[in-house]
């Protein structure tokens, strides 16, 4: 892995000064994060090159795996400085905008938002929902989340957002799979990282389960049901676990769709898994990975909710938070 700083139109290789480095991403946040540290000394023979907030940092491993802006710098000790950087989707989390959409396709609406902030578009999955809304005092990331929520209400599809090699992509959850490989040395063939799992943990819960969904409309003194979906078999086994959501007049015709889609989303036993594997930068949040692990009984396809890569003393590991895929 190599790390570079870009400032004043010049590129500086700082790989030899970097100690620990961690690159992480999650489907619950927009954008990925890089944390790294560098050695520090005021001795006259130690390089005086300084990294500042606003500098661009680039990480490569055969190809580019991260490019972002340094947003914080910390003198954590007399011998070390630490830095945090985010990819360029960070700007969408921090910037508010006033925007009106009149019957604009959801994917096109997201593309317009990114274009206004010079975010390069890679691939945005086809979407069906038409957006009719005026947004004000919202961050761009909040608007994108609302648009994807509208798409889910109409189609039941969940989408993953990420930036890859400088391009912003949106793809359907579960549509991308990955296999990780680790190469111990240049003269040793790479092997599947799932063959050497460590620190596995697995839990099950029905705390967030909902087996009945009601969609209501109206005002406080005149509320009425406009959509309903239930799983009678689940109710018989686990008891009634009901969710109620409100829709406005514009979405009355989507109420039953919303109820059925919410039921599919919530009517399940949640299975959460954490596991540590040897690292491969191709493994990241939003992908599906196949895991078999005897101690916890893992055996099947799991959705990667979050992935944190750590490189220390040339050893690359990754910690995954996984969610069972139900088909």
Buried (B, 14 or more C-beta within 10 A) or exposed (E): BEBBBBBEEEEBEBEEBBBEBBBBBBBEBBBBBBBBBBEBEEEEEEEEEEBEEEBBBBBBBEEEBBBBBBBEBEEEEEEBBBBBBBBBBBBBBEEEBEBEBEEBBBBBBBBEBBEEBEBEBBEBBEBEBBBEBEBEEBBBBBBBBBBBEBBBBBBBBBBBBBBBEBEBBBBBBBEBEBEBBBEEEEEEEEBBBBEEBEEBEBEEEBEEBBBBBBBBBEEEEEEEEBBBBBBEEBBEEBEEBEBEBEBEEEBEEBBBBBBBBBBEBBBBBBBBBBBBBBBBBEBBBBBBBBBEBEEBEBEEBBBBBBBBBBBEEEEBBBBBBBBBBEE
